[in-house]
Amino acid sequence: MVTRMNRRGIIAGSAFTAVTLAMTGCSAGGNSAAPADGDNPVTLTVSITQNEQTPNYYCGVELLKERLEDADMGFTVDLYPSSQLGPHADRFPMVQSGDIDIDLLGGSELATTFPAIEAVDAAYAFDDVDHAFAWIDEDADELFTAFHEQTGVQILDGWFFGNRTFTTKDLEVRSPDDLKGAPIRFPNSPGFLANAEALGVTNPVAVAVEELYTALQQGIAAGQENPIPATHSSSYDEVLNVAVLNNHNVGLQFPLVSDKTFEKMNDEQAELLKQTIRDIRPENRQCVEDETEEILDGYRANDGFTVIEQDEIDMEAFISKAEAHFSEYYSGDTLKAYKSIRAAAN
């Protein structure tokens, strides 16, 4: 397993790419007037919602820090996990201003500024992780360019956050009908609440993440939806005892960097940053997948925990219900983005 304890020994060889780029000095459209290499010191402030126990931290931004600093290109990287710099609604304007240099945020978190990107978080928009990455590489340029033009912030890639699944207290879910009336917590954003409706949840509970553990303890919510590593790292599985592997959302976190931050860098530094973020993507995915399976194996071995496997779930009922919902719910550029994603599945 690729865990926090052993991941350095497994993936350290990939750091060679970043060091090689530093030596070759490829052009990246940064500030060509800035001095090269270590003569142009740049401190990067990196924010992330997740805590240090999640793969997007220890196989994501922590790797980014190590590789940028080890390249001897003038970078110092300061990491701020667990939303230390504020909730995502406050942080994105700070990314735009350059006060936060890099942040990882999802589509629904960005939709208040750029509504069309909400489509990436629609339930079952992506068939799987391969579909999501293929769309990013081959079909997302129009959406990402429009996002950049409107916000002054570049989406440099997408990192895998994990497949969002339901975890509940004593509620075994095998079809959308099983969710009727159940108080299931969803993030308080229009996109995620639309997912609730698309999946058959008629009683969504929109409590803040800071209040979720207490809401689960007190029975205000009978379950929640998150990737398994996020559920485990936040200890929600201390209260919940059923994992439903319906995988209704391929969670993506977008590494975001503003034009103002790029203005601090020379071409070589800008290219090193971009390439390092791209290189981390597959390693991050492997960490997420390994961590997910390790946690699930623990659940399966626990007599007090139930795992509803995917072959026990009416996946077609979930998928068809969601696709019918979003084909009617979305309009304009958001519908266009959603159709682009679904078309990429074929």
Secondary structure in CASP SS format (residue, H / E / C, confidence):
PFRMAT SS
TARGET T0000
AUTHOR 0000-0000-0000
METHOD secondary structure of the structure
MODEL  1
M C 1.00
V C 1.00
T C 1.00
R C 1.00
M C 1.00
N C 1.00
R H 1.00
R H 1.00
G H 1.00
I H 1.00
I H 1.00
A H 1.00
G H 1.00
S H 1.00
A H 1.00
F H 1.00
T H 1.00
A H 1.00
V H 1.00
T H 1.00
L H 1.00
A H 1.00
M H 1.00
T H 1.00
G C 1.00
C C 1.00
S C 1.00
A C 1.00
G C 1.00
G C 1.00
N C 1.00
S C 1.00
A C 1.00
A C 1.00
P C 1.00
A C 1.00
D H 1.00
G H 1.00
D H 1.00
N C 1.00
P C 1.00
V E 1.00
T E 1.00
L E 1.00
T E 1.00
V E 1.00
S E 1.00
I E 1.00
T C 1.00
Q C 1.00
N C 1.00
E C 1.00
Q C 1.00
T C 1.00
P H 1.00
N H 1.00
Y H 1.00
Y H 1.00
C H 1.00
G H 1.00
V H 1.00
E H 1.00
L H 1.00
L H 1.00
K H 1.00
E H 1.00
R H 1.00
L H 1.00
E H 1.00
D H 1.00
A C 1.00
D C 1.00
M C 1.00
G C 1.00
F E 1.00
T E 1.00
V E 1.00
D E 1.00
L E 1.00
Y E 1.00
P C 1.00
S C 1.00
S C 1.00
Q C 1.00
L C 1.00
G C 1.00
P C 1.00
H H 1.00
A H 1.00
D H 1.00
R H 1.00
F H 1.00
P H 1.00
M H 1.00
V H 1.00
Q H 1.00
S H 1.00
G C 1.00
D C 1.00
I C 1.00
D C 1.00
I E 1.00
D E 1.00
L E 1.00
L E 1.00
G C 1.00
G H 1.00
S H 1.00
E H 1.00
L H 1.00
A C 1.00
T C 1.00
T C 1.00
F C 1.00
P H 1.00
A H 1.00
I H 1.00
E H 1.00
A H 1.00
V H 1.00
D H 1.00
A C 1.00
A C 1.00
Y C 1.00
A C 1.00
F C 1.00
D C 1.00
D C 1.00
V H 1.00
D H 1.00
H H 1.00
A H 1.00
F H 1.00
A H 1.00
W H 1.00
I H 1.00
D H 1.00
E H 1.00
D C 1.00
A C 1.00
D H 1.00
E H 1.00
L H 1.00
F H 1.00
T H 1.00
A H 1.00
F H 1.00
H H 1.00
E H 1.00
Q H 1.00
T H 1.00
G C 1.00
V E 1.00
Q E 1.00
I E 1.00
L C 1.00
D C 1.00
G C 1.00
W E 1.00
F E 1.00
F E 1.00
G E 1.00
N E 1.00
R E 1.00
T E 1.00
F E 1.00
T E 1.00
T E 1.00
K C 1.00
D C 1.00
L C 1.00
E C 1.00
V C 1.00
R C 1.00
S C 1.00
P H 1.00
D H 1.00
D H 1.00
L H 1.00
K C 1.00
G C 1.00
A C 1.00
P E 1.00
I E 1.00
R E 1.00
F C 1.00
P C 1.00
N C 1.00
S C 1.00
P H 1.00
G H 1.00
F H 1.00
L H 1.00
A H 1.00
N H 1.00
A H 1.00
E H 1.00
A H 1.00
L H 1.00
G C 1.00
V C 1.00
T C 1.00
N E 1.00
P E 1.00
V E 1.00
A C 1.00
V C 1.00
A C 1.00
V H 1.00
E H 1.00
E H 1.00
L H 1.00
Y H 1.00
T H 1.00
A H 1.00
L H 1.00
Q H 1.00
Q C 1.00
G C 1.00
I C 1.00
A C 1.00
A C 1.00
G E 1.00
Q E 1.00
E E 1.00
N E 1.00
P E 1.00
I H 1.00
P H 1.00
A H 1.00
T H 1.00
H H 1.00
S H 1.00
S C 1.00
S C 1.00
Y H 1.00
D H 1.00
E H 1.00
V C 1.00
L C 1.00
N C 1.00
V E 1.00
A E 1.00
V E 1.00
L E 1.00
N E 1.00
N E 1.00
H E 1.00
N E 1.00
V E 1.00
G E 1.00
L E 1.00
Q E 1.00
F E 1.00
P E 1.00
L E 1.00
V E 1.00
S E 1.00
D H 1.00
K H 1.00
T H 1.00
F H 1.00
E C 1.00
K C 1.00
M C 1.00
N C 1.00
D H 1.00
E H 1.00
Q H 1.00
A H 1.00
E H 1.00
L H 1.00
L H 1.00
K H 1.00
Q H 1.00
T H 1.00
I H 1.00
R H 1.00
D H 1.00
I H 1.00
R H 1.00
P H 1.00
E H 1.00
N H 1.00
R H 1.00
Q H 1.00
C H 1.00
V H 1.00
E H 1.00
D H 1.00
E H 1.00
T H 1.00
E H 1.00
E H 1.00
I H 1.00
L H 1.00
D H 1.00
G H 1.00
Y H 1.00
R H 1.00
A C 1.00
N C 1.00
D C 1.00
G C 1.00
F C 1.00
T E 1.00
V E 1.00
I E 1.00
E C 1.00
Q H 1.00
D H 1.00
E H 1.00
I C 1.00
D C 1.00
M H 1.00
E H 1.00
A H 1.00
F H 1.00
I H 1.00
S H 1.00
K H 1.00
A H 1.00
E H 1.00
A H 1.00
H H 1.00
F H 1.00
S H 1.00
E H 1.00
Y H 1.00
Y C 1.00
S C 1.00
G H 1.00
D H 1.00
T H 1.00
L H 1.00
K H 1.00
A H 1.00
Y H 1.00
K H 1.00
S H 1.00
I H 1.00
R H 1.00
A H 1.00
A H 1.00
A C 1.00
N C 1.00
END
